[in-house]
Amino acid sequence: MQYVWGSLMALIGLFLFLSGFKKSEFIVYKLLHARAKMLWGDHAHTFLAISGMIIMGLSALFFFGIWG
């Protein structure tokens, strides 16, 4: 089951990274960006892209059974 959750986390992290990098107009990303913009201001896209990278890194640990 850890392979499923690790893969799902990796896809979510990839979505955040690519959307933050491209400053996407996708509705789900726009909702996440609106929430992040309250705290991070103009740096919300960067915050979401870096968060996506961190989630992808943690998902690799989860996928291989090192963490979780």
KOLNU-720546 format. One record per residue: residue in three letters; x, y, z of N, C-alpha, C in turn; residue number from 1. Coordinates in nm, 2 decimals. Each point is the difference from the previous one (the first is absolute). Layout:
N
+-----+--------+--------+--------+--------+--------+--------+--------+--------+--------+-----+
| res |    npx |    npy |    npz |   capx |   capy |   capz |    cpx |    cpy |    cpz |   n |
+-----+--------+--------+--------+--------+--------+--------+--------+--------+--------+-----+
| ALA |      X |      Y |      Z |      X |      Y |      Z |      X |      Y |      Z | NUM |
...
+-----+--------+--------+--------+--------+--------+--------+--------+--------+--------+-----+
This chain:
68
+-----+--------+--------+--------+--------+--------+--------+--------+--------+--------+-----+
| res |    npx |    npy |    npz |   capx |   capy |   capz |    cpx |    cpy |    cpz |   n |
+-----+--------+--------+--------+--------+--------+--------+--------+--------+--------+-----+
| MET |   0.08 |  -0.12 |   0.00 |  -0.08 |   0.12 |   0.00 |   0.09 |   0.13 |   0.00 |   1 |
| GLN |   0.12 |  -0.02 |   0.05 |   0.09 |   0.12 |   0.01 |   0.03 |   0.05 |  -0.15 |   2 |
| TYR |   0.00 |  -0.09 |  -0.09 |   0.03 |   0.04 |  -0.14 |  -0.11 |   0.09 |  -0.06 |   3 |
| VAL |  -0.12 |  -0.03 |   0.04 |  -0.12 |   0.08 |  -0.05 |   0.01 |   0.14 |   0.06 |   4 |
| TRP |   0.02 |   0.01 |   0.13 |   0.00 |   0.12 |   0.07 |   0.12 |   0.08 |  -0.04 |   5 |
| GLY |   0.12 |  -0.06 |  -0.01 |   0.12 |   0.06 |  -0.05 |  -0.02 |   0.06 |  -0.14 |   6 |
| SER |  -0.06 |  -0.07 |  -0.09 |  -0.02 |   0.04 |  -0.13 |  -0.10 |   0.12 |   0.00 |   7 |
| LEU |  -0.11 |  -0.01 |   0.08 |  -0.09 |   0.11 |   0.00 |   0.06 |   0.13 |   0.06 |   8 |
| MET |   0.08 |  -0.02 |   0.10 |   0.07 |   0.12 |   0.05 |   0.09 |   0.06 |  -0.10 |   9 |
| ALA |   0.07 |  -0.08 |  -0.08 |   0.09 |   0.05 |  -0.10 |  -0.07 |   0.07 |  -0.11 |  10 |
| LEU |  -0.12 |  -0.05 |  -0.04 |  -0.08 |   0.07 |  -0.10 |  -0.05 |   0.14 |   0.05 |  11 |
| ILE |  -0.04 |   0.00 |   0.13 |  -0.05 |   0.13 |   0.06 |   0.12 |   0.10 |   0.00 |  12 |
| GLY |   0.12 |  -0.05 |   0.05 |   0.11 |   0.08 |   0.00 |   0.04 |   0.05 |  -0.14 |  13 |
| LEU |   0.00 |  -0.08 |  -0.10 |   0.03 |   0.04 |  -0.13 |  -0.10 |   0.10 |  -0.05 |  14 |
| PHE |  -0.13 |  -0.02 |   0.03 |  -0.10 |   0.10 |  -0.04 |   0.03 |   0.14 |   0.06 |  15 |
| LEU |   0.03 |   0.00 |   0.13 |   0.03 |   0.13 |   0.07 |   0.13 |   0.06 |  -0.06 |  16 |
| PHE |   0.10 |  -0.08 |  -0.03 |   0.12 |   0.05 |  -0.05 |  -0.02 |   0.06 |  -0.14 |  17 |
| LEU |  -0.06 |  -0.07 |  -0.09 |  -0.02 |   0.05 |  -0.13 |  -0.10 |   0.12 |  -0.01 |  18 |
| SER |  -0.10 |  -0.01 |   0.08 |  -0.10 |   0.11 |   0.00 |   0.06 |   0.13 |   0.06 |  19 |
| GLY |   0.08 |  -0.02 |   0.10 |   0.07 |   0.12 |   0.06 |   0.10 |   0.06 |  -0.09 |  20 |
| PHE |   0.08 |  -0.09 |  -0.07 |   0.10 |   0.05 |  -0.10 |  -0.06 |   0.07 |  -0.12 |  21 |
| LYS |  -0.12 |  -0.05 |  -0.05 |  -0.06 |   0.05 |  -0.11 |  -0.11 |   0.11 |   0.03 |  22 |
| LYS |  -0.02 |   0.02 |   0.13 |  -0.11 |   0.09 |   0.05 |  -0.13 |  -0.03 |  -0.07 |  23 |
| SER |  -0.04 |  -0.12 |   0.02 |  -0.12 |  -0.06 |  -0.07 |  -0.13 |   0.07 |   0.04 |  24 |
| GLU |  -0.09 |  -0.01 |  -0.09 |  -0.14 |   0.06 |   0.02 |  -0.10 |  -0.11 |   0.02 |  25 |
| PHE |   0.04 |  -0.12 |   0.03 |  -0.08 |  -0.12 |   0.03 |  -0.08 |   0.04 |   0.13 |  26 |
| ILE |  -0.13 |  -0.04 |   0.01 |  -0.08 |   0.05 |   0.11 |   0.04 |  -0.06 |   0.14 |  27 |
| VAL |   0.05 |  -0.12 |   0.00 |   0.05 |  -0.05 |   0.13 |   0.12 |   0.07 |   0.05 |  28 |
| TYR |   0.09 |   0.03 |  -0.10 |   0.12 |   0.08 |   0.04 |  -0.03 |   0.14 |   0.04 |  29 |
| LYS |  -0.10 |   0.06 |  -0.07 |  -0.04 |   0.14 |   0.04 |  -0.05 |   0.00 |   0.14 |  30 |
| LEU |  -0.07 |  -0.10 |   0.04 |  -0.05 |   0.00 |   0.14 |   0.11 |  -0.02 |   0.10 |  31 |
| LEU |   0.10 |  -0.08 |  -0.03 |   0.12 |  -0.02 |   0.09 |   0.08 |   0.13 |   0.00 |  32 |
| HIS |   0.01 |   0.06 |  -0.12 |   0.08 |   0.13 |  -0.01 |  -0.07 |   0.11 |   0.08 |  33 |
| ALA |  -0.13 |   0.01 |   0.00 |  -0.07 |   0.10 |   0.07 |   0.02 |  -0.01 |   0.15 |  34 |
| ARG |   0.01 |  -0.13 |   0.05 |   0.02 |  -0.02 |   0.14 |   0.15 |   0.04 |   0.04 |  35 |
| ALA |   0.09 |  -0.05 |  -0.09 |   0.14 |   0.03 |   0.03 |   0.04 |   0.15 |  -0.01 |  36 |
| LYS |  -0.07 |   0.07 |  -0.09 |   0.02 |   0.14 |  -0.02 |  -0.02 |   0.08 |   0.12 |  37 |
| MET |  -0.10 |  -0.04 |   0.09 |  -0.03 |   0.08 |   0.12 |   0.13 |   0.00 |   0.09 |  38 |
| LEU |   0.07 |  -0.10 |   0.00 |   0.12 |  -0.01 |   0.09 |   0.13 |   0.04 |  -0.07 |  39 |
| TRP |   0.02 |  -0.04 |  -0.13 |   0.12 |   0.01 |  -0.07 |   0.00 |   0.12 |  -0.10 |  40 |
| GLY |  -0.11 |   0.06 |  -0.02 |  -0.01 |   0.11 |  -0.09 |   0.04 |  -0.03 |  -0.14 |  41 |
| ASP |   0.10 |   0.08 |  -0.06 |   0.04 |  -0.02 |  -0.14 |   0.08 |  -0.13 |  -0.02 |  42 |
| HIS |   0.05 |  -0.06 |   0.11 |   0.09 |  -0.12 |   0.00 |  -0.08 |  -0.13 |   0.01 |  43 |
| ALA |  -0.13 |   0.01 |  -0.02 |  -0.09 |  -0.12 |   0.02 |   0.03 |  -0.11 |  -0.10 |  44 |
| HIS |   0.03 |   0.04 |  -0.13 |   0.03 |  -0.10 |  -0.10 |   0.13 |  -0.07 |   0.03 |  45 |
| THR |   0.10 |   0.08 |   0.05 |   0.13 |  -0.07 |   0.04 |  -0.02 |  -0.09 |   0.12 |  46 |
| PHE |  -0.08 |   0.04 |   0.09 |  -0.03 |  -0.08 |   0.12 |  -0.06 |  -0.13 |  -0.04 |  47 |
| LEU |  -0.10 |   0.00 |  -0.09 |  -0.07 |  -0.12 |  -0.04 |   0.09 |  -0.09 |  -0.09 |  48 |
| ALA |   0.09 |   0.06 |  -0.08 |   0.09 |  -0.08 |  -0.08 |   0.10 |  -0.07 |   0.09 |  49 |
| ILE |   0.05 |   0.07 |   0.10 |   0.10 |  -0.06 |   0.10 |  -0.07 |  -0.11 |   0.08 |  50 |
| SER |  -0.13 |   0.03 |   0.04 |  -0.07 |  -0.10 |   0.08 |  -0.02 |  -0.13 |  -0.09 |  51 |
| GLY |  -0.03 |   0.02 |  -0.12 |  -0.01 |  -0.12 |  -0.09 |   0.12 |  -0.08 |  -0.01 |  52 |
| MET |   0.12 |   0.07 |   0.00 |   0.13 |  -0.08 |   0.00 |   0.02 |  -0.07 |   0.13 |  53 |
| ILE |  -0.04 |   0.06 |   0.11 |   0.02 |  -0.07 |   0.13 |  -0.10 |  -0.12 |   0.00 |  54 |
| ILE |  -0.12 |   0.02 |  -0.04 |  -0.10 |  -0.12 |   0.00 |   0.05 |  -0.11 |  -0.09 |  55 |
| MET |   0.06 |   0.03 |  -0.12 |   0.06 |  -0.10 |  -0.08 |   0.11 |  -0.07 |   0.07 |  56 |
| GLY |   0.09 |   0.07 |   0.07 |   0.11 |  -0.06 |   0.07 |  -0.05 |  -0.10 |   0.11 |  57 |
| LEU |  -0.10 |   0.05 |   0.08 |  -0.05 |  -0.08 |   0.10 |  -0.08 |  -0.12 |  -0.05 |  58 |
| SER |  -0.06 |   0.01 |  -0.12 |  -0.07 |  -0.11 |  -0.05 |   0.09 |  -0.11 |  -0.05 |  59 |
| ALA |   0.12 |   0.04 |  -0.04 |   0.10 |  -0.11 |  -0.04 |   0.04 |  -0.08 |   0.13 |  60 |
| LEU |   0.02 |   0.07 |   0.11 |   0.03 |  -0.07 |   0.12 |  -0.11 |  -0.09 |   0.05 |  61 |
| PHE |  -0.13 |   0.05 |  -0.02 |  -0.11 |  -0.08 |   0.03 |  -0.02 |  -0.12 |  -0.09 |  62 |
| PHE |   0.03 |   0.02 |  -0.13 |  -0.01 |  -0.10 |  -0.10 |   0.09 |  -0.12 |   0.02 |  63 |
| PHE |   0.12 |   0.03 |   0.04 |   0.10 |  -0.10 |   0.03 |   0.00 |  -0.06 |   0.14 |  64 |
| GLY |  -0.09 |   0.05 |   0.08 |  -0.02 |  -0.05 |   0.14 |   0.11 |   0.05 |   0.10 |  65 |
| ILE |   0.06 |   0.10 |  -0.03 |   0.10 |   0.06 |   0.09 |  -0.07 |   0.08 |   0.10 |  66 |
| TRP |  -0.10 |   0.07 |  -0.03 |  -0.08 |   0.09 |   0.09 |  -0.15 |  -0.04 |  -0.01 |  67 |
| GLY |  -0.06 |  -0.02 |   0.11 |  -0.14 |  -0.02 |   0.00 |  -0.05 |  -0.14 |   0.01 |  68 |
+-----+--------+--------+--------+--------+--------+--------+--------+--------+--------+-----+
